[in-house]
């Protein structure tokens, strides 16, 4: 696949972990509601079964990384503060699960061998004055991610999928990727923007991206002595 080769081919597939650091912004109704220094730690695992989440991620915020969120591959998600660790609200954990399974980088890194995964060309378009090739990626559960690949570089520029919240309301989730740079032979976007129903909700500008740092297991574990708080 051209996109896989553009991202680094075998080096992309051999990306076991990643550390992204930069400035993160959150928005509500397109208005800035928060900003912080962010460091995101990611580790890829061997999928236990088709369609399972095989990644762990720790998102830490602030200069001293004193608060954040830990997502585990067993479905657990924890909000971490100086008070202790509290289970993340179920709707946020489920949204993160959907976002991960539909993420084009996760699909290309972790899901290519899944039975029933199909790629269907939807033709060419122009997005933000850039010619792109549009591809629908659909899995065995009939869940589709639409990806817009740059026509010449073959790198993902944008993706979208639809999800339903707990009230069964349908939402369009869009992610825009830009400012690609090579990191250890892998092309990675240093600017990522997320939109929901056409409104910007999150943006990160990385100033450092590192790959295959042999992160210790403790990066993706709660400290044994941390106080576990009751769900909100």
N, C-alpha and C positions, 0 to 999 in steps of 0.2 A: 504494500500500500504506500502511495506517494507521501501521504501525511505522516505516516510512521517513520519513513526514511528522513523526511524533512526535520522531524523532531530529534533525530539522532540515531534512529535504527536500533541496533543492538545496545548502544550505550543508553538509550532511553529505556529499553526493556530491562537493563541491568541497574536502573536507578532504584536502590533499596531504601534510601531515606533522603530527606531534603529539609533544609532550614531556610526559611524566608524571613527577613527582617525589614521593617519599614514603617510607614505611617498608614494607619487604618482609620477610615472615616465611616460613620454610620449616619443614615438619613431617614427621615420620616416625612412622607409627602414632599419629597425632593428638598427638604430643608435639613441642614446639618444639625444633628442631635448629639454627636459625640466624636471625639478624635483621641487617638492614643498611639503611643509607640507599640508596635505589635511584633511578636516573634512567633512563627508558626512552625512546629516540628511535625514531620510526616514520616511514617514508616509503612512500607508495603509488605504484605504477607502473602502466603500461598492461599488462594481461595479454598475454603473448605468444601464448597459446593457451588454450582452455577447460580449466579444472582446473589451470592452472599457478599457482605462487605468485608473486604480483606485489607483493611488499612486502619492504622491508629493515628490519631492526630491530637496534638496539644497546642492550643492557641493561648498565648500568654500576652498580657497587656501591661503597659506602664514601664517606666524606666527600669524599675527593679523587678519586673515580671511578677508582681505580687498578687495578681488576680487573672483568671482566665477560665478556659473550658477544656476538659479532657474527654475525647471521644474514643471509645474502645470498640474493638471488632466484635465483642459479644453483645453489643447493643447498649451497653451502659454508657451514660454520659454524665459528667460531673461538672458543676460550677465550683470553682476554687477561689476562695478569698482568705483573708487573714483570720476569719472566724472558723474556717474549716472547709469541708467539701459537702456540697448539697446536690442531690440528684437534679439534673436539668429537667425543666418542664417537658412533659411528654411531646407536646406539639413541636417544640424546638428540636428535640432529638429526632423525631420522625422527619422533620423537614431537612435536617442534615443528612439523614440516611438517603432520602430521595435525591438530594443534590449530589451526593457522592456517586450513587449508582448511575446518574445521568451525565456526570462530568465526562467530557470527551477525553481528557487526559487519563482519567481512571479507566474508561472503556478501552482505550488503546493499550494501556499498561497491564490491565488485569482481566479484561473480559473477552478478548479476541477469540479465545478457544471455546467460548460458551456455545453449547448446542442451540441452534435456532436464532443466533444473532445474524442479522442481515443488514446490508448496506444498499440503499437505493438512491441513485442519482436523481435529483429533482431539477437539474439544469443549472443555467448560469443566471446570476443577478448582479446588480451593482448596489453595494451597501456603503454608505458614507463615501461615495465617489471611488470605491475600490471594487474591481471586478472579483466576484467570488463564485465558487462552485458550491451548490447546496446539496447536502447529502442527509437523508433520513437514516438513522441507525435505530433498528427496532430489535428488541429482545424477544425471548420465547413467551414472555407475559404480555406481549403486544404493547410494551412501553417504548415510546419513541423519543429520541433526542434529535433535533434538527441542527446540523452543524454547517457553518458557512466557512469554507476554506479559501484562503487567498489564492487567486487563480494562478499566480506565478510561483510564490514561495511554497504553496500547499500547506501553510500553517493555519491552525484554527484561529479565526478572527472573532467569531461570535457563535453562540449556541442558544437554543431555547428548548424548553419542554413544558408540559402542563402537569400540575399536581392539584389535588383536592385537599382542602383543610378538613378539620374535624366536623365542620358543618356541611361538608361536601361541596363547598364553593370552589369553583375552578379558577386557578391562578396561572398566569403565564410567567415562568421563571426564565430570565434572560441573563447571560453572562457575556461580557465583552472582554477580549484579550488583546493587549497591545504591548509595544516596547519589548519585543523579543530580544534576548541576548544569549550568547552561547555560554553555558556553564558546564565545564568538564565534558565537552562534546555533546551536550544536550541543549536544544533550543527551548527557552522557558520565558513566559511572559512576565515582565516586571511590573506591569500595571493590569489589575483585574477589577472590573466593575460589575456589580450585580444589580439587576432591576427586577421589580415585581409589578406586573400589570402596567408596565411602561414607566414606573417611577423608580428612581435610583434609591437603593437601600444600603449599599455597602461599596466601599472602594478601598483598595490597598495599593500603595506605591512602594515597591521594594527598593531598598538601596543596597541589599546584600542577598544573594541566593547561593547556597552551598549544597552540594550533592554528595552522597555516600560519605558521610562523616562518622559512620560506625557509632551511631547514637546509642548510649547505654539503655538497657531495659527500663531503668528507673525513670527515664524521660517520660515513659508512657504508663507509669504506675502512680497510684496515690501513695504518699508516704505512709508507712505503717503506723505512725503515731498521729496522723492527722485526725481531727475530730470530724466524725460523720454526722451531718445535720439532717433533720427531718425535711422531707419535701415541702416546698412552699404550699 
